[in-house]
Amino acid sequence: MVSPETIVVVIFNGITATIAAASVLIVVWQAPHKRTNQSLAIMMAFLAFYSILNALSRFLEGSILPVSTFWYLLLEMYGLFSFMTLLFTLFFIDARGQRTQIFLAIMMGIGILSFVVLQLGLGVNNFRPNGGGSFTFDPGPLFFLTAIATVGPTGSALWLALRADKPQGRVIAPALICILIGYLSSFLRPLIGNIPLNAIMLTTAALIIGQAVLREQLFNPLSALNTQLAQKNRELAEAGLLKNQFLAGMSYELRIPLNSIIGYTGLVIDGTYGPVNEKQHNRLDKVISNSHHLLTLIDDILDLGRIEAGRLVLNRAPIAVSQVIDQVLAVIEPMVAKKQLMLHTDIAADLPDLVVDVLRTRQILTNVLANAVKFTRQGQITIRVAQDSATYIRFEIEDTGIGIPADQQSA
């Protein structure tokens, strides 16, 4: 008949193995190249193997498997789990330094020596059932070395975690205490009887470590990302404020010299500094016209807030097509002359007035014509305006430049 102790051991070891296996899958999926995840995966794998073997050990009586072989393997899993607990703790609390490396090397040496001692039967021997499905053994001449190799790494990990000045140390410390209590439970059997304290403590430790893994690998990164996002939003808001302050300052600084240019040009046109001929008068009129256009654009810089918010209002007003073309050509003609290009206009007669936002319409036509000039090395640029329907007027701009590839013309 299966004893209550065996039932408890099997249940708790099954829970431990499940938690350990799930933790391995989580950390390997999350970040398999991190040292902390690698050490945790190996540690939890040893814990899962130990838990499975510990549950199976309750059913060894009468089996063909030698009891001593099975228990040697079980103790080796226990020792490897203890050593990986220390390694995981070092990575988890980010302990560094030459002393830590030396200490780790010493513990590794003790672990290797203990493994050899265990294989030679000098640590424990004479395994035998003691009823209820558990076994006992006799300590060998070097039993203390095996005990140190089993308890020492976890005790050292607890000492390092408690001394760490990082929150990870406080998170992992309770799990390490539970593991140590489980190790020492064999010495407490006269007091606790057949209570499987080791299985219960290892399950508790696995739960604590699993929770720490979820918080560290899944929840903390999300919290960190939210914090970073909030910080970026604050930086963007500050950058937007600085941008608006800069634009406001630059708008003021640009208005002053432009108003001066307009004022002095007007004085020249009025003959204050001497007579000007008709051609000079025409060119100076264009200087004033373009300066006023530039002043309007500078005022629009202050409207960037409305543009970004999608609240830009179009100021529609009637204007003759020829007037729009003249205003655009006043800007484009110097660029055309500099590249020695020919500029032709073909404007249909009797076109009705446009009802448009004059500033935006000029901007569109000026940008398109400026591109035509930019990408035309020689030849000509032609502007055509005709009635497209009863409602619309069609503007066409043709140049002898490099053109647009056929596969991009519909984009």
PyMOL commands that set and color helices and strands:
alter all, ss='L'
color gray80, all
select helices_A, chain A and resi 4-30+35-59+67-92+98-119+143-163+167-192+197-269+278-301+304-308+321-338+358-374+406-408
alter helices_A, ss='H'
color red, helices_A
select strands_A, chain A and resi 124-131+134-139+316-319+342-347+354-357+380-387+393-399
alter strands_A, ss='S'
color yellow, strands_A
deselect
rebuild
show_as cartoon
